[in-house]
Amino acid sequence: MSDLPGFSDYFDLTGKVALVTGGSRGLGLHIATALLRGGAKTVFITARKEPGVNQAVAQLNALPGINGRAIGIAGNVAQTEDIQALVDQVKQIERKLDILVANAGATWGGPFETSPDWASQKVVDLNVRGVFNLVRLFTPLLQTAGSPSSPSRVVIISSVAGSSVPHVGDHGTIMYSVSKAAATHLARNLAVELGPKNITANSLSPGFFPSKLASGLIEILGGEEQLKKSNPRQRLGVPDDIGAAVLFLVGPGGNYVNGVDLTVDGGSRLARGRL
Ligand SMILES: NC(=O)c1ccc[n+]([C@@H]2O[C@H](COP(=O)([O-])OP(=O)(O)OC[C@H]3O[C@@H](n4cnc5c(N)ncnc54)[C@H](OP(=O)(O)O)[C@@H]3O)[C@@H](O)[C@H]2O)c1
């Protein structure tokens, strides 16, 4: 017989404090929803636009059956001073942080030769440098939360674009793709840096999930129906796909998973031939 003493609690987040950047819509809102429904005590969400943050907080706090609460803090996580202000505000409410989800991201598409420098800077500042500083400045609070048997968690939302060359040409997204490769590798570096401090770090790489960020590219590539046909699972991602994957990485059951990239794309990155 095999004894699995933790079995009933693999995904139980009771008492956990979490923060999700870009939590006002899209994948970040799905993730914040999953954390609250998983039992988290406090879920901070942040994004630049205050009305969007307030609206998401109202939606989250109206979720049926939750015991925790969502708290919104507006800020730009591409800017180090805003990240520091975020840390300071979180500290006034909670003394620890168990789960940090670096989800906010930006993309830019256009032809290679005429790419404006500001576009590369915007993408790298948010998707790479901002994530580095976010984790760095939250490390003391993450360390307070973590213990050898229950490490705190960092999850970086990367992309399948970080392990393939998805789009070149007129609508090329070269710097986005490069920034996501860096984000995935940042998680691996953090896994080794922070593991001894009782903090794990992993990345999660989604394929296409309809959202404000993805919708323009989805249309350029022929629309949702076209993309569904080229996916081995014959569909795009849905909110439950991302919620379940995050719960696996941040729940008690995932506590020995460190430095992996979990791809959630229905297998689309592998499908080079026509189905
Ligand atoms: N959707 C997909 O198909 C897909 C696929 C692969 C990877 N991803 C990744 O998943 C993550 C979320 O994407 P999404 O599709 O959910 O995008 P989205 O719907 O556009 O949401 C982006 C969120 O990030 C916030 N945000 C943007 N810039 C910010 C900044 N500088 N500081 C703080 N918050 C900021 C936005 O709010 P404000 O505008 O108010 O700041 C919003 O809450 C990104 O990292 C993206 O690269 C998405």
The ligand as an SDF file (V2000), in Angstrom:
LIG
                    3D

 48 52  0  0  0  0  0  0  0  0999 V2000
   -3.4870   35.6370  -24.1570 N   0  0  0  0  0  0  0  0  0  0  0  0
   -2.6040   34.8430  -24.7420 C   0  0  0  0  0  0  0  0  0  0  0  0
   -2.8890   34.1900  -25.7610 O   0  0  0  0  0  0  0  0  0  0  0  0
   -1.2150   34.7220  -24.1880 C   0  0  0  0  0  0  0  0  0  0  0  0
   -0.3770   33.7480  -24.7360 C   0  0  0  0  0  0  0  0  0  0  0  0
    0.9090   33.5990  -24.2270 C   0  0  0  0  0  0  0  0  0  0  0  0
    1.3340   34.3850  -23.1830 C   0  0  0  0  0  0  0  0  0  0  0  0
    0.5060   35.3360  -22.6670 N   0  0  0  0  0  0  0  0  0  0  0  0
    1.0180   36.1560  -21.5560 C   0  0  0  0  0  0  0  0  0  0  0  0
    0.0540   36.2020  -20.5310 O   0  0  0  0  0  0  0  0  0  0  0  0
    0.1750   37.4230  -19.8140 C   0  0  0  0  0  0  0  0  0  0  0  0
   -1.1970   38.0920  -19.7240 C   0  0  0  0  0  0  0  0  0  0  0  0
   -1.6520   38.3570  -21.0370 O   0  0  0  0  0  0  0  0  0  0  0  0
   -3.1900   38.6130  -21.3950 P   0  0  0  0  0  0  0  0  0  0  0  0
   -3.4150   37.9780  -22.7170 O   0  0  0  0  0  0  0  0  0  0  0  0
   -4.0570   38.2460  -20.2540 O   0  0  0  0  0  0  0  0  0  0  0  0
   -3.1370   40.2080  -21.6080 O   0  0  0  0  0  0  0  0  0  0  0  0
   -4.2320   41.3440  -21.3480 P   0  0  0  0  0  0  0  0  0  0  0  0
   -5.6070   40.8040  -21.4510 O   0  0  0  0  0  0  0  0  0  0  0  0
   -3.8420   42.4600  -22.2430 O   0  0  0  0  0  0  0  0  0  0  0  0
   -3.9820   41.7590  -19.8170 O   0  0  0  0  0  0  0  0  0  0  0  0
   -2.7750   42.3770  -19.4510 C   0  0  0  0  0  0  0  0  0  0  0  0
   -2.8730   42.7990  -17.9900 C   0  0  0  0  0  0  0  0  0  0  0  0
   -1.6280   43.3630  -17.6110 O   0  0  0  0  0  0  0  0  0  0  0  0
   -1.8300   44.7090  -17.1520 C   0  0  0  0  0  0  0  0  0  0  0  0
   -0.6470   45.4800  -17.5040 N   0  0  0  0  0  0  0  0  0  0  0  0
   -0.1670   45.7640  -18.7330 C   0  0  0  0  0  0  0  0  0  0  0  0
    0.9470   46.4970  -18.6300 N   0  0  0  0  0  0  0  0  0  0  0  0
    1.1840   46.6800  -17.3030 C   0  0  0  0  0  0  0  0  0  0  0  0
    2.1760   47.3530  -16.5560 C   0  0  0  0  0  0  0  0  0  0  0  0
    3.1780   48.0160  -17.1620 N   0  0  0  0  0  0  0  0  0  0  0  0
    2.1030   47.3340  -15.2030 N   0  0  0  0  0  0  0  0  0  0  0  0
    1.0830   46.6870  -14.5770 C   0  0  0  0  0  0  0  0  0  0  0  0
    0.1200   46.0170  -15.2300 N   0  0  0  0  0  0  0  0  0  0  0  0
    0.1690   46.0260  -16.5760 C   0  0  0  0  0  0  0  0  0  0  0  0
   -3.1220   45.1520  -17.8540 C   0  0  0  0  0  0  0  0  0  0  0  0
   -3.8010   46.2210  -17.1840 O   0  0  0  0  0  0  0  0  0  0  0  0
   -3.4650   47.7800  -17.4990 P   0  0  0  0  0  0  0  0  0  0  0  0
   -3.5450   47.9450  -18.9850 O   0  0  0  0  0  0  0  0  0  0  0  0
   -4.4930   48.5590  -16.7350 O   0  0  0  0  0  0  0  0  0  0  0  0
   -2.0890   47.9990  -16.9680 O   0  0  0  0  0  0  0  0  0  0  0  0
   -3.9250   43.8640  -17.7490 C   0  0  0  0  0  0  0  0  0  0  0  0
   -4.4280   43.7070  -16.4480 O   0  0  0  0  0  0  0  0  0  0  0  0
    1.2170   38.2500  -20.5670 C   0  0  0  0  0  0  0  0  0  0  0  0
    2.4640   38.1330  -19.9220 O   0  0  0  0  0  0  0  0  0  0  0  0
    1.2670   37.6070  -21.9320 C   0  0  0  0  0  0  0  0  0  0  0  0
    2.5010   37.7830  -22.5800 O   0  0  0  0  0  0  0  0  0  0  0  0
   -0.7560   35.5320  -23.1430 C   0  0  0  0  0  0  0  0  0  0  0  0
  1  2  1  0
  2  3  2  0
  2  4  1  0
  4  5  1  0
  4 48  2  0
  5  6  2  0
  6  7  1  0
  7  8  2  0
  8  9  1  0
  8 48  1  0
  9 10  1  0
  9 46  1  0
 10 11  1  0
 11 12  1  0
 11 44  1  0
 12 13  1  0
 13 14  1  0
 14 15  2  0
 14 16  1  0
 14 17  1  0
 17 18  1  0
 18 19  2  0
 18 20  1  0
 18 21  1  0
 21 22  1  0
 22 23  1  0
 23 24  1  0
 23 42  1  0
 24 25  1  0
 25 26  1  0
 25 36  1  0
 26 27  1  0
 26 35  1  0
 27 28  2  0
 28 29  1  0
 29 30  1  0
 29 35  2  0
 30 31  1  0
 30 32  2  0
 32 33  1  0
 33 34  2  0
 34 35  1  0
 36 37  1  0
 36 42  1  0
 37 38  1  0
 38 39  2  0
 38 40  1  0
 38 41  1  0
 42 43  1  0
 44 45  1  0
 44 46  1  0
 46 47  1  0
M  CHG  2   8   1  16  -1
M  END
$$$$
